[in-house]
Amino acid sequence: MRIFLDTANIEHIRHAARLGIISGVTTNPSLVAKEGAIDFKTAVLEICSIVPGPISVEASSLEVQGMLEEARRLSSWAPNIVVKIPVSEAGLEAISVLSKENIKTNFTLCFSANQALLGALVGATYVSPFVGRLDDVGHQGMEVVADAVEIFKKYNLPTQVIAASIRHPLHIIAAAKAGAHVATVPYNVLMQMIHHPLTDIGIARFAEDWNRVIKQR
Ligand code: G3P
């Protein structure tokens, strides 16, 4: 399973890229808005230059023609741009056109295996089940990931499943076990994956012993 970073924060993307962990980035309008008054195109191009892998950028239009125009424009900015299109009738129609134009898409705001299957049938490059938001309303979000993976495998559908709306490290383990192709992870959760109190205690104790005994020899 590959790990993408779910953010529009340039410093966080730079840091995660330096660590060598991430192979893509996903953004959405809320994540972009969180960064304040940034120039959208400049920010997207900077992200594309930092991470050579897929960079998901969301289309804002809600009707087919608008989605098509936006997707063509966004995808012309850089070869690694993936256009996020929300699950909807218009979204399905748009993706069925865009897939024939070889424009990469991410079928987003996916909350059921049926929606994921439809996305795959119209040729979406990725589908993104929102695990955390389903958990929030009392559903097992990861079941959608597992079901989509199983169905795509069964019918040799090339669409990849991105476990999105990840809230904590256990989600990532569950996504990997469910066979997700990608988990897109917020920066704080990525840091939680790295750090463990016992590792920190172990490093401190080894350093202490080194300085106390070994260094004096
Ligand atoms: O990639 C989609 C994801 O950002 C949604 O996450 O935490 O807003 O549910 P969240």
Residues whose N, C-alpha, C, O or C-beta is under 5 A from the ligand:
A	BS01	G3P	D6 T26 G132 R133 A164 S165
